[in-house]
Amino acid sequence: MEKFMLSSSFQSLPIEIFYYPGAEKDTPTLLLLKGLYGLHVPGSASWDTDFIQVCQGKFAVICVNTARKGGTPEHRSVKEAFEGKTFEQECDDLEKAFEFLLASGKIPEGNFHILANSFGGTMLLGTPKVLERAVSVVMIGSGCGKSESTTKPLLQTLSEEEKLLSPLREYAGIFAFVRGANDTVVPKVSQNKIIASAESAKVSLVYTLPNANHDLSPTDEKLLHVNRTEFLLSVVSHAVKISRF
């Protein structure tokens, strides 16, 4: 794993980039975007760490920690770490990391893919330069709506819905949307607007998991449920496969 550090416009705090190389030079490259306030901590017990482990040999994987306040991982993964930061600054962090990776040759032409979880998908909509470069995009329960009553940093300054959805309407790659049938975090109407906006996609796929929450965990442990990591790997692998046709 290689780690790179950049400076953010948000109080000049660091942007962290983690690059896990693939087995071969032509291995597909996958950018993982975590949810709201999500922090990638190598080796930690989290969905992205599990996903990177099952991806070994199949993908080169990139994780980006946007700039935030705090010293410990615990302090850096809560809303207080983002107080004073705007949605635009958050998107700027991702775009800056993307441009660095592009210049350093870490993002290949025609073999770059994205898996965006929840707010990660919303942030992707706010960074058209990153979106248009991806051959395939898989979003998990992402939304595009702005709540006037929210007290959460980043969401308070979320771009207007039309501005967020506009780049997706022109996206011509493979688009897939994964959601839990019992998601109570992101309204279905907001998810549906994203799905409907992928009108120019070469292929558009929707996966709805029954008995699943926003994070795709089972709502009832007594009922049979898919393995989240393996399921997401199968979705991403399928998107990559059909993008080659």
C-alpha positions in Angstrom: 0.0 0.0 0.0 1.2 3.5 -0.9 0.1 6.6 1.0 0.1 10.2 -0.3 -0.7 13.5 1.5 -2.1 16.6 -0.1 -3.2 20.0 1.4 -6.9 21.0 1.5 -8.5 24.4 1.2 -10.2 23.5 4.4 -7.9 25.0 7.0 -4.9 23.6 5.1 -5.6 20.2 6.7 -4.3 17.1 5.0 -6.1 14.9 2.4 -5.0 11.3 2.6 -4.8 9.0 -0.3 -4.3 5.2 0.0 -3.4 3.2 -3.1 -3.5 -0.6 -3.0 -1.8 -1.8 -6.2 -3.3 -4.6 -8.4 -1.7 -7.9 -9.3 -0.8 -6.8 -12.8 -0.3 -3.6 -14.7 -3.7 -3.8 -16.6 -5.7 -4.7 -13.4 -8.9 -2.5 -13.2 -8.6 0.4 -10.8 -11.4 0.9 -8.3 -12.0 4.1 -6.3 -13.9 3.5 -3.0 -15.9 6.4 -1.7 -17.2 6.0 1.9 -20.3 7.5 3.4 -20.8 10.7 5.4 -17.8 11.4 7.6 -16.4 8.0 6.6 -12.7 7.4 7.3 -10.5 4.8 5.8 -8.2 3.3 8.5 -6.0 0.5 7.0 -6.5 -2.8 8.8 -9.5 -1.6 10.8 -12.8 -3.6 11.1 -14.9 -1.8 8.4 -16.6 -2.6 5.2 -14.0 -1.0 3.0 -11.2 -3.0 4.7 -13.1 -6.2 4.1 -13.8 -5.2 0.5 -10.1 -4.4 -0.2 -9.2 -7.8 1.2 -11.5 -9.7 -1.2 -10.4 -7.4 -4.1 -6.8 -8.5 -3.8 -5.6 -9.6 -7.3 -8.8 -8.4 -8.9 -8.5 -4.6 -8.6 -6.1 -1.9 -7.7 -8.0 0.0 -5.0 -7.9 3.7 -4.0 -9.3 5.2 -0.8 -9.4 9.0 -0.1 -9.8 10.6 3.4 -11.0 14.1 2.8 -9.6 16.8 5.1 -11.1 17.0 8.6 -10.2 18.1 12.1 -9.1 15.9 14.9 -6.2 13.6 15.9 -7.5 10.1 16.5 -9.6 8.1 14.0 -12.5 8.4 16.4 -12.3 12.2 16.5 -11.9 12.4 12.7 -15.0 10.3 11.8 -17.7 12.4 13.5 -19.6 15.5 12.4 -17.6 17.8 14.7 -14.5 17.1 12.6 -16.3 18.8 9.6 -17.7 21.9 11.3 -17.2 24.9 9.1 -16.5 22.8 6.0 -18.7 23.2 2.9 -19.9 20.5 0.5 -18.0 22.4 -2.2 -14.8 22.1 -0.2 -15.5 18.4 0.3 -15.8 17.9 -3.4 -12.7 20.0 -4.0 -10.8 17.5 -1.8 -11.9 14.6 -4.0 -11.1 16.4 -7.2 -7.7 17.4 -6.0 -6.9 13.8 -5.0 -8.2 12.6 -8.4 -6.0 15.1 -10.3 -3.0 14.0 -8.3 -3.6 10.3 -9.0 -4.2 11.1 -12.7 -0.9 13.0 -13.0 0.9 10.2 -11.2 -0.4 7.5 -13.5 -2.5 5.7 -10.8 -5.7 6.1 -12.8 -5.6 4.3 -16.1 -7.4 5.3 -19.3 -10.5 3.2 -19.9 -10.1 1.0 -16.8 -11.2 3.2 -13.9 -14.2 2.3 -11.9 -16.0 3.7 -8.8 -17.9 2.1 -5.8 -19.6 5.0 -3.9 -21.4 4.4 -0.6 -24.2 6.7 0.4 -22.9 10.2 0.7 -19.9 9.1 -1.3 -22.2 8.9 -4.3 -23.6 12.3 -3.6 -20.1 13.7 -3.5 -19.4 12.0 -6.8 -22.3 13.9 -8.3 -20.6 17.0 -7.1 -17.3 16.2 -8.9 -18.2 15.8 -12.6 -14.5 15.5 -13.6 -14.2 12.3 -11.6 -17.6 10.9 -12.7 -17.0 11.3 -16.4 -13.6 9.5 -16.2 -15.2 6.3 -14.7 -16.0 3.5 -17.1 -18.5 2.1 -14.5 -20.1 3.5 -11.3 -21.8 1.6 -8.6 -23.7 3.6 -5.9 -25.1 2.3 -2.7 -28.1 4.0 -1.3 -27.0 7.5 -2.4 -29.3 10.5 -2.3 -29.4 14.0 -3.9 -31.9 15.9 -1.8 -31.2 18.8 0.6 -33.0 19.0 3.9 -33.4 22.6 5.2 -33.6 21.3 8.8 -30.4 19.3 8.9 -27.7 20.2 11.4 -25.0 18.0 9.8 -22.0 19.7 8.4 -21.5 19.3 4.6 -25.3 18.5 4.2 -26.1 22.0 5.3 -24.4 23.4 2.2 -25.3 20.6 -0.2 -25.6 21.8 -3.8 -29.1 22.1 -5.3 -30.6 18.9 -6.7 -30.6 20.0 -10.4 -26.9 20.9 -10.2 -26.1 17.5 -8.7 -28.1 15.5 -11.2 -27.1 17.3 -14.3 -23.6 15.6 -14.8 -25.2 12.2 -14.3 -27.7 12.8 -17.1 -24.7 12.9 -19.5 -22.8 10.0 -18.0 -22.3 7.3 -20.8 -20.7 4.5 -18.8 -22.1 1.6 -16.9 -24.3 2.7 -14.0 -25.5 0.5 -11.1 -27.5 1.4 -8.0 -27.7 -0.9 -5.0 -30.2 -0.3 -2.1 -31.8 -1.9 0.8 -35.5 -2.3 0.6 -35.9 -1.1 4.2 -33.6 1.9 3.9 -34.9 4.6 6.3 -31.8 6.9 6.1 -32.1 8.2 2.5 -35.6 8.7 1.1 -36.6 6.4 -1.8 -37.7 9.5 -3.8 -34.2 10.9 -3.6 -32.6 7.6 -4.7 -35.1 7.3 -7.5 -34.2 10.7 -8.9 -30.5 9.5 -9.2 -31.6 6.3 -10.9 -33.8 8.1 -13.3 -31.1 10.6 -14.1 -28.7 7.9 -15.5 -30.6 8.2 -18.8 -27.5 8.3 -21.0 -25.8 5.4 -19.3 -24.7 2.6 -21.7 -26.3 0.1 -19.2 -28.3 1.0 -16.1 -28.9 -1.6 -13.3 -30.8 -1.5 -10.1 -30.4 -4.0 -7.2 -32.9 -3.9 -4.3 -32.0 -6.2 -1.5 -35.0 -7.4 0.5 -34.7 -7.4 4.3 -31.9 -4.9 4.1 -31.1 -1.5 5.8 -29.4 1.5 4.4 -26.0 -0.1 4.9 -27.3 -3.4 3.4 -27.2 -5.1 6.8 -30.2 -7.4 7.5 -33.2 -5.8 9.3 -33.9 -9.2 10.8 -31.0 -11.4 11.7 -33.3 -14.5 11.7 -33.9 -14.2 7.9 -31.4 -15.4 5.3 -29.3 -12.5 4.0 -26.5 -12.1 1.4 -22.9 -11.5 2.4 -22.6 -7.7 1.8 -18.9 -7.8 0.8 -19.2 -10.7 -1.6 -22.4 -9.2 -3.1 -20.8 -5.8 -3.8 -17.8 -7.5 -5.3 -20.1 -9.4 -7.7 -21.9 -6.2 -8.7 -18.7 -4.3 -9.3 -17.2 -7.3 -11.2 -20.3 -7.5 -13.4 -20.2 -3.8 -14.1 -16.5 -4.0 -15.1 -17.2 -7.1 -17.3 -20.0 -5.6 -19.3 -18.1 -2.3 -19.7 -15.7 -4.1 -21.9 -18.3 -4.9 -24.5 
